[in-house]
Amino acid sequence: MKDLPLIHGKRIILRPFDPSDAADYSAWLKDAYLRRMVGESQLTPAEVVSKQEEWASDEKMVEYIITDKASGKPIGDTSVKLEDGKPKFGLMIGDQRYRDGGYGTEAAECLMSYAKGVLGMQELYAEIFPFNTKSISFHEKLKFSKVGTSVDDKNRDCVVYYRNL
Ligand SMILES: CC(C)(COP(=O)(O)OP(=O)(O)OC[C@H]1O[C@@H](n2cnc3c(N)ncnc32)[C@H](O)[C@@H]1OP(=O)(O)O)[C@@H](O)C(=O)NCCC(=O)NCCS
């Protein structure tokens, strides 16, 4: 089990998953738009717990729940995973009321700082579906640049973004 420190931003805190987050996480994935953008299926709360346990025991993956500091509520998640030696970054604001309000940017900055300062990573990659124009602008604003295309583990076309840390 990894010992993940809390990471404090201005309005958010990144913390490890807790089983009490499962109902919210499952509710987020009822949103067809979100599922399409992140390529995920609907998950029951029990399936969320089991997936999170799998991620928590994966030494190549760091997964954080993004919480709203004011309410303490979970609003999304962010992760970095070593895939073929390349650190792959992911982020979703699951609770749509928190999208477009700068929370994603803040969470990404916290995770990037942890990835560089604590994990010693020097770069990050992101695989984004080409139709996810919002995520593309989000990554470009975070100084990621397009470096190519790929197919993900389910053979879906992606564009690959990269940045130095
Ligand atoms: C994409 C996502 C992570 C961005 O996080 P966010 O908190 O909503 O975004 P922010 O408010 O921090 O905005 C940062 C930048 O993202 C882009 N962005 C955000 N909302 C946007 C929108 N509705 N349309 C186009 N670009 C948008 C803009 O470049 C924005 O910068 P600006 O505010 O100066 O215009 C979030 O909206 C989300 O989780 N979407 C659904 C899941 C997803 O697509 N995850 C990424 C999978 S690769």
The ligand as an ORCA input file, in Angstrom:
! r2SCAN-3c Opt
* xyz 0 1
  C     -11.424     18.865    -18.824
  C     -11.505     19.199    -17.330
  C     -10.543     18.304    -16.563
  C     -11.076     20.669    -17.141
  O     -11.180     20.995    -15.772
  P     -12.026     22.294    -15.359
  O     -11.916     22.480    -13.909
  O     -13.394     22.130    -15.922
  O     -11.257     23.420    -16.190
  P     -10.732     24.859    -15.676
  O     -11.893     25.630    -15.156
  O      -9.585     24.655    -14.748
  O     -10.295     25.499    -17.044
  C      -8.991     25.452    -17.534
  C      -8.969     25.549    -19.040
  O      -9.607     24.403    -19.604
  C     -10.261     24.798    -20.807
  N     -11.720     24.692    -20.625
  C     -12.406     24.587    -19.475
  N     -13.725     24.549    -19.728
  C     -13.871     24.640    -21.068
  C     -14.987     24.650    -21.951
  N     -16.260     24.565    -21.488
  N     -14.760     24.717    -23.278
  C     -13.500     24.803    -23.768
  N     -12.385     24.824    -22.967
  C     -12.583     24.741    -21.646
  C      -9.914     26.248    -21.040
  O      -8.700     26.309    -21.736
  C      -9.733     26.724    -19.628
  O      -8.989     27.885    -19.544
  P      -9.756     29.313    -19.419
  O     -10.603     29.219    -18.185
  O      -8.660     30.312    -19.297
  O     -10.572     29.447    -20.659
  C     -12.945     19.018    -16.771
  O     -13.826     19.903    -17.407
  C     -13.463     17.609    -16.862
  O     -13.235     16.826    -15.955
  N     -14.167     17.266    -17.957
  C     -14.766     15.956    -18.104
  C     -13.758     14.798    -18.000
  C     -12.592     14.952    -18.961
  O     -12.775     15.295    -20.125
  N     -11.391     14.669    -18.432
  C     -10.182     14.674    -19.244
  C     -10.011     13.367    -19.916
  S      -8.588     13.393    -21.022
*
